[in-house]
Amino acid sequence: MIYSKQFILDQLAPIAVYSKLKSMFKGEISHLLESAGQSDGNYSFICIGARERLQYINGETIYTDSDGLQHKKEENPFTFLKEYYKNIDTTEYKEATTELKIGYVDGFIGYIGYDMVKVFEPKLNSSMDNLKDELNTPDLDLMLPKLILVYSHKNHQITLVSTLKEMNYRFDSIENELKSPYEYVHMKKNIGNDKGSFAHSKEKFFQMIDDSKEMIRSGDVFQILMTNRFTRNIKVDPFSFYRILRTKNPSPYMFLMEYDDFNIVGSSPEVMVRLSEGELLLRPIAGTRKRGKNKHRDKELEEELLADPKELAEHLMLIDLGRNDVSRVAKTGTVKVEDMMHIERFSHVMHIVSDVTATLDDDKDMFDLFMATFTAGTMTGAPKIRAMELIAEYEGIKRGFYSGSVGYFGFDGNMDTAITIRTAMVKDDKVVLQAGAGVVADSQNELEYLEVTNKLGALVHSLEDLD
């Protein structure tokens, strides 16, 4: 049974609604997912509590049922999900999304870390099994929410959704609380003096680039994404951090995901993969310049980017990789590239973007699609498997949240996921950022290092505003 209630709330932004709900449901896991920037996204989603949960920890799939009992599963979590969803009557959920005019009413939601690739591609086990784990977080953490609040940006309508009868009884009190006076929440300052450090020194990063170029020249790979991790050993309030980041770097995918002992704060420009009524979308983003100080300089940098042979070659390579990934699960003849190589601008950088579209094959589902495309070629290089083997060798640490994905897998058969870039992991005693640069044969070390620092700009500046 799907319970729902709708009402207008035109005086509070989603961030304030989230703050109020958090105060009503203290101690619960909570997610806030918003859209902004160059996006036609109408909805923000707030998810409160986990009535069921699926995690992948230290090589084990752990399912927590509605009674709070944990079950260790033999299969990988996506095999478990495929079987779980076979028992779902999608009709009820499709009718609910149509009737309520919202995109998501129920289904597992959360994050999938980069290191899940070795589960989808067992060939990677030998190269990824012994990586240093600096974060000690699950490789996957998904939940079925107790309560979903959907905020429409077009008409300011709030939709409360739950499958729990006891939550349905609280809908009126939730509406009353949301319509009561709002008390402004002041920003919390960072605690600690550490200014941060990179996992790899500049000299080591240059060596990683040189080693990558050597493997490109030898024919092992055509391109590879080398990344560097930046850590500040300070105490950060994730809610305050997110508030500044969403203002500084509005993006199509913005998220604050508060778990038991860690938080994910992000403002990502890039869809991982989206599926809507059988139609799928992949959007390779590759090719970067910093933003100009004025419109004239911004335009000059755009023209420079679109005339850069290295950037264009890298982008074309990743379009081909995306098409190949999608073709594994798409109907023959439906894969297309649309709006090829257009520029999208964000607060600190601009990117070259293309859309890869297709129709999902009749015998495939969203989980087949996700596994076929995860993780995006823009986060690895090409060919993907060999690139990921070299990433493990050169970087030497688990990427964890970075270059994985956040999103939902709806019970109506649709999904929307984003790549976790421009994203931070916030723990009790530190905040962790990461960014990368695509290395090709003619890459220049200094420019690739500069690309990493440019991509970290919005996150670093948001943190500094709380110092």
N, C-alpha and C positions, 0 to 999 in steps of 0.2 A: 504494500500500500504506500503510495506517495502522497504525503501531506504537504500542503502549500498555503501560503497567505501572501497577498500582494497589497502594497500601499505606497503612497507617494511620500518621498522624503527629499525635499529640494533645498534644504539648508545645510546639509552636511556632505562633505566629500567622502569618498570611500575610506581614506586614511582615518578620519574621525569616527566613522561607523565601526571600523576595525578596532579602534581604541576602546570604544564603548563595549563592544562585544567581548573583548579580552577581559574587561573588568567584571563582566557577568559570568564568565566561564574560566575563572582562575585555575591554573594548573593544567589546562588542556592544551594539547598540540594545536597549533593554529597556522593557517596559511592565508596570505593576502596576495592575489594575483591581479595586476592592473595592466591597462594598455594606454599608451600615449605616443607622442612623437609622430612619425610618418606612418600612422596606423588607422585603419577603419574600424578597429575594435570598439564595440559598443559597451561591452560588459566588463565589470570587475567582479571577481569571485572572492568570497571570504569563506573559509572552511574551518569549522571548530570541532575538535574532538575526533578520536578514532574509535569507531564501533568495531572495526576489524582492521588488521594491519598486516602488511607483508614486507619482510626485510630479507636482505642477503648479507650475512655477516660471517666473515672468516670461512667462506666457501660453503655455507649452509643456508638453505632457504627456510625461513622461520615465518610461519603463519600464526597470527594471534586471532582467535575466533571471537564471536560476539559475547562469549562468557569470560573472556580474558585469559583463556587457556592457550598455551603455546604448543604448536605442533611443528616438528622438524620434517621437512619434505625431502624426498630423494631427488626430485626433478629440479631443474633450474626454474627460477621464479616466473619466467615467461611461459614455460610449458604449463606450470600451475595455473597461470592466468588464462591461458587458452582454454583449459578444461573448465575453469570456474565460469567463464563467460558463456560457455556452451549451455549452461543451465539457466541462463538469464533470458527471460522473455523480453526481447528488445521492443516489442510493439508498445507495451505500457510506457516505456521511457520515451520512445519517439512521439507518442501522443502527448505526453506531458511537456516535452520541449516545444512542440507545436502550439499547444494550448496556452502555455505560459509565456511563449515567445522568448525563450532564453536558450542558450547554447549548451548548457550542462546542468543536469538535475541529479546525477549520481554516477558513481564509478570510481575506481581507484585513482588517486591523485597524489603527487609527491615528486621525488627526484630519483634519477638513475645516474649513478656515478660513471665516470669514464671507464673505470676498471672492469665494468660489466662486459666489456668487449671480449674478454677472455672466456666468458661463459658462452657467448654467442659464437665465438670463433676459437674452439679449443686448441687450434694450432698455436695460439699465442701463450698458452699456459707456461711453456718452458722459458719464455723470455720475460713473463710478467709475474711469475709466482714469488720471486725473491726480492721484489722491489721494497724499498724502505717505506713503511707506513707512518707518516708524521702526523696524521690527523685522527686515526683510530675512529672512523665513522663508518656506518654501514655502506656497502657498495650500492644498495638500493633501499629506499624507504618509502613505501606507498601506504595510503590509508583510505578506508571508506569513511567519510565524515559523518559525524552525528548530526551536524547542522550545516547547511549551505545557504549563504546569503548572496544573492545576485543583484548587483547594482547596475541599472541601465543609465548610461551617460546621456542618452538622447532625451529621455522623459523623466529621469530621476525616480523611476519606479524601483522599489525594493521588492524582491521575491524571496521569501523564506521557504526552504525546501528541506524535508526530512522524511525518512522512512520509519522513524521511531515515534510511537504513539505518545510517549511521555514528552518528547520534544514538541509535538503538535500542541499539547496542552500549554506550552510556554510561549507560543507565538504571540498571544495578546500582550503578555508582560514584556516580551522583547520589543514589540512595536512601541509600547508605552515608554520603555527605557530609552529607545533611540530617539523618540520625540521629546524627551525631557531636556532641560537646559544642558548645554555642553560645557564642560570645564576644560579650559585649555591645558594641554600637557606640555610642560616646558622641556626643552632639549636638555639631555644629560651630557655633560662633558666627559671626554675620555679620561681614564685614570691611568697614569704612568707616563714616563718620560722617554721610553724607547722610540727612536725615530725610524726603526725598521732596517731590515737587511734582506738581500737577495739570497736565494739558495745557491745560485751560481755567480761567482764573481764575473766582472766584465771580461776578464781574460779567459775564464773557463767557458763563458758563453760564446766568445769568439771561436774557441777551439771546437765547440759543438757545431757551430756553423761550418767551420772548415772541414770537419769530419763528415758532415752532411753533404757538402759539395763534392767531396771525394767519392762518396757512395753514389751520387748523381752521375759523376763523370764515369764511374765504373759500370753504370747501367742498372744498378740495384733498384733505384727509385728515380722518379722524374722530379719530385718535389716532396718536401717534408716540413712539418710545422714544429719548430723548436720553441720551447716555452721556458719562462723563468718565474719562479715563485717569490713573492715579496711578503714578509711576515713582520708584523709589529707586535711586540709583547706588551700589550696594554689591555685594559678592560674597556670594552665598548658596549654601549647600549644599542642593540640591533634596531630597535624601533626608531631611535633618533638618527642613526646612521642611514636607515632607509628613507626617512623623511627628507634628508638633505640630498641623497642620491637621486631620488625621483624628481626633485626640483632641478638639479644640475644636469641630469642626463635623461630626460624623458625618452622612453623607448617603447617599441611595440610590446615588449614583454618585460614587465617589472614585477618583482616578487619579494616578499618577506615570508620566509618559512621558518617558524619557530618550533623546534623539536625539544626533546627532553634536556639534552646537554650540549646542543649546538644549534646554530642558526645559519640560514642561507639568505644573503641579501644581494639582489641582483637587478640589473637594468640592461637586458640583452636586446640587441638589434635583430637577432637571427632566429628564424623558425628552425627547429630540428626537422620535423615532418608533421604535416597536418593532413587529416582525413575528414572529409565532410560529404556525406551521402555518396560514398564510393569514389569521390574525386580527391586526388592527393596533390599536395604541394610541397616542393623542396625548393629552398631559395639560397643557392650558393652566394656567400658574401666573401669576396677576396679582392684585394687591391685597396690600399689605404693611403690617405694623406691627412695631415692635421688640418684643422679649420683655419681659414684666413682671418686676419684681424678686421677686415672689412669686406664688403660684397665684391669689390674689384679683385682683391687678393684671393678671395674664396673661389671666384670664377677661374682665375689663373691656375690655381692648384687643381681644380677640377679638370681643366684642359690638359695640364701636365700629367695628371693621373691617367686620363683616357688615351694619352699618347705614349705612355711608358711601355715599351715592349715586354719588359720583365713582368709587370703587373698584368698585362693583357694575356700573356702566355700562361701565367699562373691561373688566371680566372677561367680561361678556356679549358684548361686541364681539369679544373674542378667541376665545370659544367659537364664534361664528358664523364667524370667519375660519378656525379649525381645521376646522370641519365642511366649509367650502367647499373647502379644500385637499385634504382626505381624499376628498371626493366626486369629485375628478378621476380617482381610480384605484380607487375602491371599487365593489363591486357595488351596483346600484340598490336602495335601500330598506334597506340594512344599516347606515347611519350612525346612531349613537345617542350621546346624552350620558348618562353614568352617574355616580352619586355626585356630583351637581352641587353646586358651591360648598361643599365641606367645607374645614375648616382643617387645615393641616399645620404643625407646629412644628419649628424648627431652633434652633441654638444662640443666634443673635442676632436672628432675625426669625421671624415667622409669615406664612403666605401663604394666599390662597384658591386652591383647586385643584378642577378638574373633569376627568373622563375622557371623551374622545371615542373611541369604538370603531367598528370596521367590519370587513367582510370584503373582502379584496383581490380585484379583478376577475381573471377567469381569464387574460386576455391581458396582465396586468401583472406586473412582478416587483419585488423590493425596491428596485432602483435607480430605477424609475419612481416608486415611493412616496417615496423619499428626495428626489428632485428636485422632486416635486410639493409637498412640505411644507417644504423647506429655504428659508431658515431660518425658525424658528418665528415666528409673528406676535407672540408676546410679546417678541421681540427687535427688532421693526421698527415695528409699528403697522399701521393699516389705512386704505385699501387698501395692500397690501404694496409694490407696485412704486413708487408715488408716495412712500410713506413712506421707502423706501430711497434714492430720489433726493434727498430733503430731508436725510436723515441724512448722505449724502456731502457735500452742500453746506454744512451747518452744522458737522459735526464735522471735516471737512477731512483726515482721516487714515484709512488702512486700519485696519480693526478687527483684522485678522489672526486670531489664535486666538479672541479674545473673541466670544461669541455664535455661534460656529460649532458644531462637534459632534465628539465622540469616540465610538468604538464599533467594532463588528465587523460584517462582512457574511459570514455563514457559508456554506460550500459546501453546507449542507443546505437552503438557501433561507430561513433565518431570520436576523434581524438585531436588534441592540439598540444604540441610540445615545442619548447624553445631550447636552444643551446645555452648552457651555463657559461657564457662569457660576460665580461664586465660584471663579474660576480665575486662576492667575498664569502668566506666561511668565518663566522664569528663564534669563538668559544669563550669560556670563562676568562681566560688569561691571555688571549691573543686574537688577532684578526689576520686572515690569510688571503692574499690576492694572487692572481696569476694571469699572465698574458703571453702571447706567442707571436712569432713572425714566420711567414712562409718562405722557406729557403729553396732557391732554384740555382741553376748552374752559375749564373752571373750575379748572384747576390753579393752585396757589399756589407761587410760585417757591421760597420758603424750605422748604416741605415737600418739594418734589421734590429739592432739594439735599440735604436731610436723609435722604431715602430712599437716595440714592446712597451717602452716608457710612455709613448703617446696613448696607447690603448689602456694603460693603467691610470691615465690622467684623471678621469671623472671619479674613480674610486679613491685615489690618493687625496684629491682635493676635497672630497666629501669628508674624509676622515680628518683632514687638517682643520676643517671648519669646526670640528668638535674638540680640538685641542685647547 
